[in-house]
Amino acid sequence: MAQAHNTIGSTIGRALGNAAAYTVHGAVSAAQYTGRFGQDVAAGATEQYAVKSGELAARRAALAEQRAAAISAAVEAAAPVVPKQRRLATAE
């Protein structure tokens, strides 16, 4: 795999990817090695993820609508820009 440029974005992205991998593999290991308790933890995490993900998606959609309405209102309230007419050079 080609090495990405070492920017702050790629550094944060790699950190998020590592955290996600550790989370998934940790949850799988916990479910395998702790029996019923691990299964209950995995089921609870899956259920709560779905609930919270739905809440966050709804909140994000509401904020997007508010932002779009604010932009639309600002555009309507703005004074129209009247372009300045250029002088045309005429050959005399």
Sequence and secondary structure as in RCSB ss.txt:
>XXXX:A:sequence
MAQAHNTIGSTIGRALGNAAAYTVHGAVSAAQYTGRFGQDVAAGATEQYAVKSGELAARRAALAEQRAAAISAAV
EAAAPVVPKQRRLATAE
>XXXX:A:secstr
       HHHHHHHHHHHHHHHHHHHHHHHHHHSTHHHHHHHHHHHHHHHHHHHHHHHHHHHHHHHHHHHHHHHH
HHS              
